[in-house]
Amino acid sequence: MIFEELKPQIETIVLNTKKTVNERLLNICELLETNIKYYNWVGFYFRNGNKEELLLGPYVGAPTDHTVIPFGKGICGQVAVNNENFIVPDVTAQDNYIACSITVKAEIVVPIFVNGKNIGQIDIDSNTPNPFSKADEHFLEFICKKIAEIL
């Protein structure tokens, strides 16, 4: 499966200390968006200090107006509060969904934990209905653990 093929590339990116953390995060976004056909927007959000909000970090895909997301708002804001992965097979079925683009059909968000604290998340939008599986979830958890090692 493509995920197993990408894991060594993720590790290589994460361990490349010649690049800044943000450059490495952007490289991960590019790798995922390029190699997984149903990953149409890939980005990171991080907690804004002690504020109850997320700030947009590196991302690849269509520009978004959602550069700051309050905790509890949208899928990302919910993950910031409940500390759990969130897979949305159909964004139109979610009451608390923040629409970034009319082309987005599904979303997956996986939190990043450092020392047991939720400090951010990887957010992926898909223009394909219901594309995400447990395999996506486990792969993104792997990425988040690797990223946590450099944050």
C-alpha positions as CSV (number, residue, x, y, z in Angstrom):
1,M,0.0,0.0,0.0
2,I,1.1,3.6,-0.7
3,F,1.2,4.4,3.1
4,E,4.0,1.9,3.7
5,E,6.0,3.2,0.8
6,L,5.7,6.8,2.1
7,K,6.7,6.1,5.7
8,P,10.5,6.0,5.0
9,Q,10.1,9.3,3.1
10,I,8.3,10.9,6.0
11,E,11.1,9.7,8.3
12,T,13.7,11.2,6.0
13,I,11.9,14.5,5.8
14,V,11.4,14.7,9.6
15,L,15.1,13.9,10.3
16,N,16.4,16.5,7.8
17,T,17.8,19.0,10.3
18,K,19.2,21.2,7.4
19,K,15.6,22.5,7.1
20,T,13.5,24.3,9.6
21,V,10.5,22.6,11.2
22,N,8.1,24.5,9.0
23,E,10.0,23.6,5.9
24,R,9.8,19.9,6.9
25,L,6.1,20.2,7.6
26,L,5.5,21.8,4.2
27,N,7.5,19.0,2.6
28,I,5.3,16.4,4.3
29,C,2.2,18.3,3.0
30,E,3.6,18.2,-0.5
31,L,4.5,14.5,-0.3
32,L,1.0,13.5,0.8
33,E,-0.9,15.8,-1.6
34,T,1.3,14.6,-4.5
35,N,1.2,10.9,-3.8
36,I,-2.3,10.2,-2.4
37,K,-4.8,11.1,-5.1
38,Y,-7.7,11.8,-2.7
39,Y,-5.7,14.1,-0.4
40,N,-6.6,17.5,-2.0
41,W,-5.7,19.9,0.8
42,V,-3.1,18.9,3.4
43,G,-2.1,21.2,6.3
44,F,-1.3,21.7,9.9
45,Y,-2.9,23.8,12.6
46,F,-1.2,24.6,15.9
47,R,-2.4,25.9,19.2
48,N,-1.8,29.7,19.5
49,G,0.2,29.8,22.8
50,N,-2.3,29.8,25.7
51,K,-5.2,31.0,23.6
52,E,-8.1,28.7,22.9
53,E,-7.5,28.9,19.1
54,L,-5.6,27.2,16.3
55,L,-3.3,29.0,13.9
56,L,-2.8,27.7,10.3
57,G,0.7,26.4,9.7
58,P,2.3,25.0,6.6
59,Y,-0.2,23.6,4.0
60,V,-0.6,22.6,0.4
61,G,-3.9,23.2,-1.6
62,A,-6.3,25.9,-2.3
63,P,-5.9,29.1,-0.2
64,T,-8.1,29.3,2.9
65,D,-9.6,32.1,4.9
66,H,-9.5,29.9,7.9
67,T,-6.1,31.0,9.3
68,V,-7.5,31.1,12.9
69,I,-10.0,28.6,14.2
70,P,-11.5,28.9,17.7
71,F,-11.5,25.8,19.8
72,G,-14.8,23.9,19.4
73,K,-15.5,25.5,15.9
74,G,-15.4,23.2,12.9
75,I,-13.8,19.8,12.8
76,C,-10.3,21.1,13.7
77,G,-11.7,23.1,16.6
78,Q,-13.5,20.0,17.9
79,V,-10.3,17.9,17.7
80,A,-8.5,20.6,19.7
81,V,-11.1,20.1,22.5
82,N,-11.8,16.4,22.4
83,N,-8.2,15.2,21.6
84,E,-9.5,12.5,19.3
85,N,-9.1,11.7,15.6
86,F,-12.1,12.8,13.6
87,I,-13.1,11.3,10.2
88,V,-15.9,13.0,8.3
89,P,-17.1,10.9,5.4
90,D,-19.5,13.6,4.2
91,V,-19.0,17.2,5.3
92,T,-22.5,18.2,4.4
93,A,-23.8,15.9,7.2
94,Q,-21.8,17.8,9.8
95,D,-23.6,20.7,11.6
96,N,-20.3,22.2,12.9
97,Y,-18.3,22.0,9.6
98,I,-16.5,25.1,8.4
99,A,-16.6,25.1,4.6
100,C,-13.3,26.0,3.0
101,S,-14.3,25.1,-0.5
102,I,-17.5,23.8,-2.2
103,T,-15.4,21.0,-3.7
104,V,-14.5,19.4,-0.4
105,K,-16.6,16.3,0.3
106,A,-14.7,14.7,3.3
107,E,-12.2,15.6,6.0
108,I,-9.9,13.8,8.4
109,V,-8.1,15.5,11.3
110,V,-5.6,13.8,13.6
111,P,-4.1,15.5,16.7
112,I,-0.4,15.9,17.4
113,F,0.6,15.3,21.0
114,V,3.8,16.4,22.7
115,N,4.3,15.2,26.3
116,G,0.7,14.2,26.4
117,K,-0.6,17.6,25.4
118,N,-2.5,18.3,22.1
119,I,-0.4,21.0,20.5
120,G,-1.8,20.8,16.9
121,Q,-3.1,18.6,14.2
122,I,-2.8,17.5,10.6
123,D,-5.9,18.3,8.6
124,I,-6.8,16.7,5.2
125,D,-9.6,17.6,2.9
126,S,-10.7,15.4,0.1
127,N,-12.9,16.2,-3.0
128,T,-13.8,12.5,-3.0
129,P,-16.8,11.4,-1.0
130,N,-16.0,9.0,1.9
131,P,-12.4,8.2,0.9
132,F,-10.8,7.8,4.4
133,S,-10.2,4.5,6.1
134,K,-8.6,3.2,9.2
135,A,-5.4,2.8,7.2
136,D,-5.4,6.6,6.6
137,E,-6.0,7.2,10.3
138,H,-3.1,4.9,11.3
139,F,-0.8,6.4,8.7
140,L,-1.6,10.0,9.9
141,E,-1.1,8.9,13.5
142,F,2.4,7.6,12.5
143,I,3.1,11.0,10.9
144,C,1.9,12.9,13.9
145,K,4.2,10.9,16.2
146,K,7.2,11.5,14.0
147,I,6.4,15.3,13.9
148,A,6.0,15.3,17.7
149,E,9.6,14.2,18.0
150,I,10.8,17.5,16.4
151,L,8.4,20.0,18.1
